[in-house]
Amino acid sequence: MVYDDSLSFVYFGPTKIIFGSGSSTSELESEMSALGCSRALVVTDQGIIKAGLSEKIIKTLGEKCVGIFSDVPQDTGIDVVNRGAAFAREKGADIVISIGGGSVIDTAKCICILLTEGGSLANYEGIQLLTRPQTPHIVIPTTAGTGSEVTWIAVVYDKDKGQKILIVESYNAPRAAILDPQLTLGLPPLLTASTGMDAMTHAIEAMTSMQREPIADAMALHAIRLLSNYLPVCIKDGGNIRARGQVQMAATMAGWAFGNAMVGLVHAMAHSIGAVARVPHGVSCGIMLPYCMDYNIGDGEPETVAIYAAIAQALGVSKRDDEPGNAAMAAVQEIFDLLRKIGHPLKLSELGVTEEDIIKAADLSIADGAIVNNIRYVTGKDEVLEIYRRAL
Ligand SMILES: [Fe+2]
């Protein structure tokens, strides 16, 4: 990847990472103290509580845990955040600790805003409206894929508008993320595969975004290496803590990569088919990824081909001197092979998606903000529909 003299960018990754088996209990109190906090609101969901993942952490906090807010659904909303913030105020919390996946983490990010700024969350819809640090937030992720533990974007459903709103704030970036691979040991194979492919998509799309830059590239390339090596191990042997840890770190690095460089066509199409046919985000990303890679390479731009050739090297299917066009296509093939290896669905029809669904989703994709960052300019909805048809 070659950048010319016009390159200019900002890389922002302020979240402190604490990694290690057992770190969610051994390191939490000292991280809280380092932030000068002593009254934690724990934000989690019912699934995490039932799986027993939060129990030890809450026990470790003892009296420093002033309340547990576990009323977070799969897709969080403004009403959920309002309830959580009211509860946190009532308990006098001075820090929020989230234990969970993307929805829990986004809820916690928004509770932190309301605790500091007051008012309604709808006032903060948009980009960079906050001017000061927010209530501290420590994330303890229980999945490995969203990268939300290091990004500063929160997505919440606004019932009144009937749509998801985006809150994009540097001050949303969590202060610390404690990555404890023990918490991901029980993730079932399909969820491991789909969240892992979400991370793979973040890494590959960050490198093929119009906002790509060298630091994000470095994060993305290593995330691709780790995911291609260790995701299949996690599927074969879910209890392999070393492999789980490697995938967790890869998801965080991919989060940094796309948090800075953004995502592209795969995410535009995954968001849209998710909204129309309720296909889970990671699954739709995994299915669409190789088809969108093939589409991007299709315009024959030498720079695009060179990037995919570098991705092929990270995937371990090409050497430095290979002809770039062949290497790029080997990367596409390898993603198909990886999907098969990890038992991930290969076609949208396996999820019950119909021709009618993809027609609606093609319209939405064109209006999705992610599409503007795609390395190949998408000329219209017919092109998108053609890609959906191939993946159906
Ligand atoms: Fe994603």
Boltz pocket constraint, residues with backbone or C-beta under 6 A from the ligand:
constraints:
  - pocket:
      binder: B
      contacts: [[A, 145], [A, 146], [A, 198], [A, 201], [A, 202], [A, 267], [A, 281], [A, 285]]
      max_distance: 6.0
